[in-house]
Amino acid sequence: MTFEFLPTILFAASVFLAVLGIILLSGFLPMSAMPAQWWTAFRKMLLGLDALLVALLVAVMIRFAAQELHWAVAVIAAGLAGIAAPPIFQIFPAAMRNTVAGLVVIAPVLAGQVAVMMLV
């Protein structure tokens, strides 16, 4: 078995983005914690879209890891990416953390990563 660098990096990037998405989504939950008038149809749709993209990314990256990576490499890469994501999330500007702007920005990033993982 040889170590494949590119698949490992793609997998780690997917784990990193999935963890970022989960952290961002968790800032909006429970929905009852925010005033009812804050939840417009657009914000609910955006939150649902991001949750769907995170779930899709997790499914695609699990399939990718099972097909392309040795399990030990997948576990180590996922662990390192998962540990790195929360501190890096804290570096983001406050306007991007737990705001609608963050949801808007992360949606195309997650969609792009899903597309890349499906094409590889």
C-alpha positions as CSV (number, residue, x, y, z in Angstrom):
1,M,0.0,0.0,0.0
2,T,1.3,3.4,-0.9
3,F,0.3,6.7,0.8
4,E,-1.8,8.8,-1.5
5,F,-1.3,12.5,-0.6
6,L,-4.1,14.1,-2.7
7,P,-7.0,11.8,-1.5
8,T,-5.9,12.3,2.1
9,I,-5.8,16.1,1.7
10,L,-9.3,16.1,0.0
11,F,-10.7,13.9,2.8
12,A,-9.2,16.1,5.6
13,A,-10.5,19.2,3.9
14,S,-14.0,17.6,3.8
15,V,-13.8,16.8,7.5
16,F,-12.6,20.3,8.3
17,L,-15.5,21.9,6.3
18,A,-18.1,19.5,7.8
19,V,-17.0,20.4,11.3
20,L,-17.0,24.1,10.5
21,G,-20.5,23.7,9.1
22,I,-21.7,21.8,12.2
23,I,-20.2,24.4,14.5
24,L,-21.9,27.2,12.5
25,L,-25.2,25.4,12.4
26,S,-25.1,24.8,16.1
27,G,-25.1,28.5,16.8
28,F,-28.6,28.7,15.5
29,L,-30.0,25.9,17.6
30,P,-32.3,25.5,19.4
31,M,-34.5,27.7,17.2
32,S,-36.7,28.6,20.1
33,A,-33.7,30.5,21.6
34,M,-34.1,33.3,19.0
35,P,-37.1,35.6,18.7
36,A,-39.8,34.2,16.4
37,Q,-39.7,37.3,14.2
38,W,-35.9,36.6,13.5
39,W,-36.8,33.4,11.7
40,T,-37.8,34.5,8.2
41,A,-38.6,32.0,5.5
42,F,-35.2,32.8,3.9
43,R,-33.3,32.2,7.1
44,K,-35.1,28.9,7.7
45,M,-34.4,27.8,4.1
46,L,-30.8,28.8,4.4
47,L,-30.3,26.9,7.7
48,G,-32.0,23.8,6.1
49,L,-29.9,24.1,3.0
50,D,-26.7,24.3,5.0
51,A,-27.7,21.3,7.2
52,L,-28.5,19.3,4.0
53,L,-25.1,20.2,2.5
54,V,-23.3,19.2,5.7
55,A,-25.1,15.8,5.8
56,L,-24.4,15.3,2.1
57,L,-20.7,16.1,2.6
58,V,-20.5,13.7,5.5
59,A,-22.0,10.9,3.4
60,V,-19.8,11.6,0.4
61,M,-16.6,11.8,2.5
62,I,-17.4,8.5,4.2
63,R,-17.9,6.9,0.8
64,F,-14.7,8.5,-0.5
65,A,-12.7,7.3,2.6
66,A,-14.0,3.8,2.3
67,Q,-13.0,3.6,-1.4
68,E,-9.8,5.6,-1.5
69,L,-8.1,5.6,1.9
70,H,-6.7,3.0,4.3
71,W,-8.8,3.2,7.5
72,A,-5.8,4.3,9.6
73,V,-5.0,7.2,7.3
74,A,-8.7,8.2,7.3
75,V,-8.9,8.1,11.1
76,I,-5.7,10.2,11.6
77,A,-6.6,12.7,8.9
78,A,-10.2,13.1,10.2
79,G,-8.9,13.5,13.8
80,L,-6.4,16.2,12.8
81,A,-8.9,18.1,10.7
82,G,-11.6,17.8,13.4
83,I,-9.3,19.1,16.1
84,A,-8.1,22.0,13.9
85,A,-11.6,23.2,12.9
86,P,-12.9,24.7,16.1
87,P,-9.9,27.0,16.9
88,I,-9.9,28.2,13.3
89,F,-13.6,28.9,13.5
90,Q,-12.8,31.3,16.4
91,I,-10.4,33.2,14.2
92,F,-13.2,34.1,11.7
93,P,-14.6,37.6,12.1
94,A,-17.6,38.0,14.4
95,A,-19.7,39.0,11.4
96,M,-19.1,35.5,10.0
97,R,-19.8,33.5,13.1
98,N,-23.3,32.5,14.0
99,T,-24.8,35.1,11.5
100,V,-26.8,34.8,8.3
101,A,-23.7,36.0,6.5
102,G,-21.8,32.9,7.7
103,L,-24.6,30.7,6.4
104,V,-24.5,32.4,3.1
105,V,-20.8,32.1,2.8
106,I,-20.5,28.5,3.9
107,A,-23.3,27.2,1.5
108,P,-21.3,27.5,-1.7
109,V,-18.1,26.3,0.0
110,L,-19.9,23.1,1.2
111,A,-21.5,22.6,-2.2
112,G,-18.2,23.0,-4.0
113,Q,-16.5,20.5,-1.7
114,V,-19.4,18.0,-2.2
115,A,-18.9,18.4,-6.0
116,V,-15.2,18.0,-5.8
117,M,-15.5,14.8,-3.7
118,M,-18.1,13.4,-6.0
119,L,-16.0,14.0,-9.1
120,V,-12.8,12.5,-7.7
